[in-house]
Amino acid sequence: MQICVNYIFEYFNNYLDTDTANETTILHEQKNDKYRKILKGYDSEIQEWLVSMFSTQGKYMHKYLLNFIKDT
């Protein structure tokens, strides 16, 4: 059992590149903050909803909503 645990710790400590994951997370948060700045004229609840949609979908949903409203 100890050999397995040591192997797992060695794998996580030596072979996994956590810097790339941290850079991706930081970049993702920077994009979310930039999108929040774009949405500064909206209500805070709407901003958070749009940012969460952007975070999961990667699309600027406010543009789609504005186009939908203009079309109707």
Secondary structure, 3 states (H helix, E strand, C coil): CHHHHHHHHHHHHHHCCHHHHHHHHHHHHHHHHHHHHHCCCCCHHHHHHHHHHHHHHCCCHHHHHHHHHHHC
